[in-house]
């Protein structure tokens, strides 16, 4: 997988696939936008033109006003790119998922996109599902991976293949079908896998036959947050770790039950472990609660991908990586 460089994009019309799915409850959570800026700036410095594209939400192949790219355009305009946008050197395409061909991975739609440029850069690690712009378009043009994309792959490969031990995973959230393969994959190498959130309730109710080092926490009586006694039982395990992966809140934060997730964050900030955090809900909460900057100052790696991070940890690759290779 070739990493983007100034010489590769010199005088090219670059099609830059970016993580634009950043609108939460009508507001922009700009972590992903900022994560890709080194690649955007490199392209703008060297290319003739940069055409950015991405998706927001799941409009189902139709135009939905609330999922327009307009707020993202305004964000870039207000964050140092006003001149490039006005000159046309930097352009944003409308939400790709307004077109049915995007999610259908249509070759015809990919050809239409390809006609707009002559070099493709993927800086959208989080957008890992097959789609016209992520898995078909790079087969039609010379291509490279963005700087952040490559950093994500390198860090997650390191953790997957050679983590410092004791190595623990903290997995929360609600979607057992997405996270069960990851729990099993982590269990092969982890010293312990701590399961919280609604996942923990499902694990107890369905009596999964997990190895003894997969520890499903208990919830409060109302079922909305991890129980205090579970936090205390997990505390020494977390504090003794040298590598920690965290994906998913351990309580229903959208219902105001964020105390357990906050406690986990505080314990992680006290450790000397290498910390890797992923998942839109987790990162969004940490950002809103004021923890994210502390983790970044501590040197934690904050993944821009939630599902992509889990998929990579489980399988060691993604469809979007394969096509770039």
Beta strands, then each sheet from edge to edge (+ up, - down):
strand 1: 13-18
strand 2: 23-24
strand 3: 27-28
strand 4: 49-53
strand 5: 90-92
strand 6: 119-123
strand 7: 143-145
strand 8: 167-171
strand 9: 192-195
strand 10: 214-216
strand 11: 243-247
strand 12: 274-278
strand 13: 301-302
sheet 1: 5+ 4+ 1+ 6+ 7+
sheet 2: 2+ 3-
sheet 3: 10+ 9+ 8+ 11+ 12+ 13+
end
